[in-house]
Amino acid sequence: MAGEMKKWLRFRHAGTTGFGKLTSSGISVHEGELFGRNAPTGKTLALSEIELLAPCVPSKIVALWNNFHALAAKLNQPEPPEPLYLLKATTSITTPGAVIRRPSYYDGKTTYEGELGIVIGKTCARVSPGEADNFIFGYTCVNDITANDILTRDPTFPQWARAKGIDDYSPFGPVITTGLDPARLTVRTILNGAERQNYPISDMIFSAQELVSKISHDMTLLPGDLIAVGTSVGVGVMKEPVNTVTVAIDGIGELTNEFRL
């Protein structure tokens, strides 16, 4: 739901973890709870003074599959009648700017997947699509990294959770932006300086509000929980020894990480 746009982030400074609002003059440090009552302390920090963290600490990451008309058409797959999703391990979270390494035991293909992320702001159970905006705190950038050869290795059991739940395979951030209409957003993914994805969120099969509603009827969503809404056309393999991947969404920002083979 569109409103006043604010960009929230988490950081570490002088050995202490904090949060605040990104402004033109730096980070306005806040006290209290990001998803509850908070107030500015009056202190401002420069970005150069802090270590940027993932902007929240989800209790779970819900990741969608086959949620874009264009990708379903390209893959010649039927559009699902209900959201198809998996849960990613929270230990797969890493920070914006982090260097991500392929596990030593795995030498197969690894793909980037630039996505929009929905961040839940209030405990949410069995809500309607019309109520969903009241429970959405804001939106962020996600790179849903996938070890493809693990996913399809066993023909009897697609290993979604393992292929996507490897340590550090879920960078998101750098901020959570409030006051956005997600249907107006465009996701771009840049690999080593070349744009590989550029697709509109309006092409989703299930809107942000429908996803929150339908998932909340399966499981209670908690403040800070992250829903990665799925990706569209342009997913590709990271082939270079060092790969720089940026997921850019106007109005939110740019999430950049380095992936090393």
C-alpha positions as CSV (number, residue, x, y, z in Angstrom):
1,M,0.0,0.0,0.0
2,A,1.5,3.3,-1.1
3,G,2.2,5.9,1.6
4,E,5.1,7.7,3.1
5,M,8.3,6.1,1.8
6,K,10.8,5.2,4.5
7,K,14.0,3.0,4.2
8,W,14.9,1.0,7.3
9,L,18.1,-0.9,7.9
10,R,20.0,-2.8,10.5
11,F,23.7,-2.2,11.3
12,R,26.6,-3.0,13.7
13,H,28.5,-0.1,15.1
14,A,31.1,-0.1,17.9
15,G,30.2,-3.8,18.6
16,T,26.5,-3.0,19.0
17,T,23.6,-4.0,16.7
18,G,21.1,-1.2,15.9
19,F,18.6,-0.1,13.4
20,G,17.5,3.1,11.9
21,K,16.1,5.1,9.0
22,L,18.2,5.9,6.0
23,T,18.0,9.7,5.2
24,S,19.9,12.1,2.9
25,S,22.3,12.9,5.8
26,G,23.0,9.3,6.9
27,I,21.3,6.8,9.2
28,S,18.9,8.3,11.8
29,V,19.4,5.9,14.7
30,H,16.3,4.6,16.4
31,E,15.6,2.9,19.6
32,G,12.7,0.5,20.5
33,E,11.6,-2.2,18.1
34,L,11.7,-2.1,14.3
35,F,8.3,-3.8,14.0
36,G,6.9,-2.1,17.1
37,R,7.2,1.2,18.9
38,N,10.4,3.1,18.1
39,A,11.7,6.6,18.1
40,P,14.8,8.5,16.8
41,T,17.6,8.9,19.4
42,G,18.8,12.0,17.7
43,K,22.0,10.4,16.7
44,T,23.1,10.1,13.0
45,L,25.7,7.8,11.6
46,A,27.3,7.8,8.2
47,L,27.2,4.7,6.1
48,S,30.9,4.6,6.2
49,E,30.9,4.2,10.0
50,I,28.7,1.0,10.2
51,E,28.7,-2.6,9.1
52,L,25.5,-3.2,7.2
53,L,23.4,-6.3,8.3
54,A,20.4,-8.0,6.8
55,P,17.6,-5.6,7.5
56,C,15.6,-8.0,9.7
57,V,15.9,-11.4,11.3
58,P,13.1,-13.7,9.9
59,S,11.8,-16.7,11.8
60,K,11.2,-18.2,8.3
61,I,11.8,-17.5,4.6
62,V,9.0,-18.5,2.3
63,A,10.2,-18.7,-1.3
64,L,7.8,-18.9,-4.3
65,W,8.1,-21.0,-7.4
66,N,6.3,-20.4,-10.8
67,N,4.6,-17.1,-9.8
68,F,5.1,-15.1,-13.0
69,H,3.1,-15.4,-16.2
70,A,6.1,-14.9,-18.4
71,L,8.3,-17.5,-16.8
72,A,5.5,-20.1,-16.8
73,A,5.0,-19.5,-20.5
74,K,8.7,-19.7,-21.3
75,L,9.0,-23.0,-19.4
76,N,5.7,-24.3,-20.9
77,Q,4.3,-25.0,-17.5
78,P,0.7,-24.5,-16.3
79,E,0.1,-21.6,-14.1
80,P,-0.6,-22.9,-10.6
81,P,-4.1,-22.6,-9.0
82,E,-2.5,-21.8,-5.6
83,P,1.0,-20.5,-4.6
84,L,3.8,-23.1,-4.8
85,Y,6.4,-22.4,-2.2
86,L,9.2,-23.9,0.0
87,L,10.8,-22.8,3.2
88,K,14.5,-21.7,3.3
89,A,16.7,-22.2,6.3
90,T,17.3,-19.0,8.2
91,T,21.0,-19.9,8.3
92,S,21.1,-19.2,4.6
93,I,20.8,-15.5,5.3
94,T,23.8,-13.3,4.7
95,T,24.4,-9.5,4.6
96,P,24.4,-7.1,1.7
97,G,28.0,-7.0,0.3
98,A,29.0,-10.4,1.7
99,V,31.2,-12.7,-0.3
100,I,29.4,-16.0,-0.9
101,R,31.3,-19.2,-1.7
102,R,30.1,-22.3,-3.3
103,P,30.5,-25.3,-0.9
104,S,33.7,-27.3,-1.4
105,Y,31.7,-30.5,-1.9
106,Y,29.7,-29.1,-4.8
107,D,31.0,-28.3,-8.3
108,G,27.7,-28.1,-10.2
109,K,25.8,-25.1,-11.6
110,T,24.6,-22.3,-9.3
111,T,22.1,-19.7,-10.4
112,Y,21.1,-16.2,-9.3
113,E,17.4,-15.3,-9.0
114,G,16.6,-11.7,-8.5
115,E,13.4,-11.2,-6.6
116,L,11.2,-8.8,-4.6
117,G,10.9,-9.7,-0.9
118,I,7.8,-9.0,1.3
119,V,8.6,-8.3,4.9
120,I,5.8,-9.0,7.5
121,G,5.3,-6.4,10.2
122,K,2.7,-7.9,12.4
123,T,1.6,-11.4,13.4
124,C,-0.5,-12.5,10.6
125,A,-2.9,-15.5,10.4
126,R,-5.8,-16.3,8.1
127,V,-6.1,-12.7,6.7
128,S,-7.9,-11.8,3.6
129,P,-6.2,-10.2,0.6
130,G,-8.0,-6.9,1.5
131,E,-6.5,-7.0,5.0
132,A,-3.0,-8.0,3.9
133,D,-1.5,-4.6,3.5
134,N,-2.1,-4.0,7.2
135,F,0.4,-6.8,7.9
136,I,3.0,-6.0,5.4
137,F,5.8,-3.8,6.8
138,G,7.6,-3.2,3.5
139,Y,9.6,-4.6,0.7
140,T,13.2,-5.5,0.0
141,C,15.6,-7.0,-2.6
142,V,16.4,-10.8,-2.6
143,N,18.8,-13.0,-4.4
144,D,17.4,-16.5,-4.1
145,I,20.6,-18.4,-5.0
146,T,20.1,-22.0,-6.1
147,A,22.4,-25.0,-6.4
148,N,20.7,-26.4,-9.5
149,D,22.4,-29.8,-9.7
150,I,21.4,-30.6,-6.2
151,L,17.8,-29.7,-6.8
152,T,17.4,-32.2,-9.7
153,R,20.0,-34.8,-8.6
154,D,17.4,-37.4,-7.3
155,P,14.6,-38.0,-9.8
156,T,12.3,-39.2,-6.9
157,F,12.6,-36.1,-4.7
158,P,13.4,-32.6,-5.9
159,Q,15.6,-31.1,-3.1
160,W,14.3,-27.6,-3.0
161,A,15.1,-26.9,0.6
162,R,18.7,-28.2,0.3
163,A,19.5,-26.6,-3.0
164,K,18.3,-23.2,-1.8
165,G,19.1,-23.5,1.9
166,I,22.9,-23.6,1.7
167,D,24.7,-21.2,4.1
168,D,24.8,-17.7,2.8
169,Y,22.5,-18.5,-0.2
170,S,19.8,-15.9,0.9
171,P,21.2,-12.4,0.8
172,F,18.6,-9.7,1.1
173,G,18.4,-6.0,1.7
174,P,20.1,-3.5,1.9
175,V,16.9,-1.9,3.3
176,I,13.2,-2.5,3.8
177,T,11.2,0.2,2.1
178,T,7.8,1.1,3.4
179,G,5.1,3.1,1.5
180,L,5.6,1.3,-1.9
181,D,3.0,-0.1,-4.3
182,P,4.7,-3.4,-5.3
183,A,2.7,-3.7,-8.5
184,R,4.6,-0.6,-9.8
185,L,8.0,-2.1,-9.2
186,T,10.5,-3.6,-11.7
187,V,13.2,-6.1,-10.7
188,R,16.6,-5.9,-12.5
189,T,19.5,-8.3,-12.0
190,I,23.0,-7.4,-13.2
191,L,25.7,-10.1,-13.4
192,N,29.2,-8.9,-13.9
193,G,28.0,-5.6,-15.3
194,A,25.5,-7.1,-17.8
195,E,21.8,-6.8,-17.2
196,R,20.3,-10.3,-17.2
197,Q,16.8,-9.8,-15.7
198,N,14.3,-6.9,-16.1
199,Y,10.7,-7.8,-15.3
200,P,7.7,-6.1,-13.8
201,I,6.2,-7.3,-10.5
202,S,2.8,-6.6,-12.1
203,D,3.3,-9.9,-14.0
204,M,2.9,-12.0,-10.8
205,I,0.3,-14.7,-10.9
206,F,-0.5,-14.1,-7.3
207,S,-0.1,-10.5,-6.0
208,A,1.8,-9.6,-2.9
209,Q,-1.5,-9.3,-1.0
210,E,-2.8,-12.6,-2.3
211,L,0.5,-14.3,-1.3
212,V,0.3,-13.0,2.2
213,S,-3.3,-14.0,2.5
214,K,-3.0,-17.5,1.1
215,I,0.3,-18.3,3.0
216,S,-1.2,-17.0,6.3
217,H,-4.0,-19.5,6.0
218,D,-1.3,-22.3,6.0
219,M,1.0,-20.9,8.7
220,T,1.2,-17.9,11.0
221,L,3.5,-15.3,9.7
222,L,5.5,-13.4,12.3
223,P,7.1,-9.9,12.3
224,G,10.2,-10.0,10.2
225,D,9.3,-13.0,8.2
226,L,10.4,-12.8,4.6
227,I,8.4,-13.9,1.5
228,A,10.5,-14.1,-1.7
229,V,7.8,-13.7,-4.3
230,G,9.5,-15.8,-7.0
231,T,11.5,-14.8,-10.1
232,S,10.8,-14.4,-13.8
233,V,12.7,-14.8,-17.0
234,G,16.5,-14.3,-17.2
235,V,17.7,-16.6,-14.5
236,G,21.2,-17.8,-15.3
237,V,24.3,-19.6,-14.1
238,M,27.2,-17.8,-12.4
239,K,30.2,-19.2,-14.4
240,E,33.2,-16.9,-13.5
241,P,35.6,-17.6,-10.6
242,V,34.3,-14.3,-9.2
243,N,30.8,-13.2,-9.9
244,T,29.3,-9.8,-8.9
245,V,25.5,-9.9,-8.7
246,T,23.3,-6.9,-8.1
247,V,19.5,-7.1,-7.6
248,A,18.1,-3.6,-8.2
249,I,14.6,-2.4,-7.5
250,D,13.9,1.3,-8.0
251,G,12.5,2.7,-4.8
252,I,14.2,0.1,-2.7
253,G,17.8,0.1,-3.8
254,E,20.6,-2.3,-4.9
255,L,21.6,-5.5,-3.2
256,T,25.1,-6.5,-4.3
257,N,27.0,-9.6,-3.4
258,E,30.0,-11.5,-4.7
259,F,29.7,-15.2,-5.5
260,R,32.9,-17.2,-5.8
261,L,33.2,-20.7,-7.3
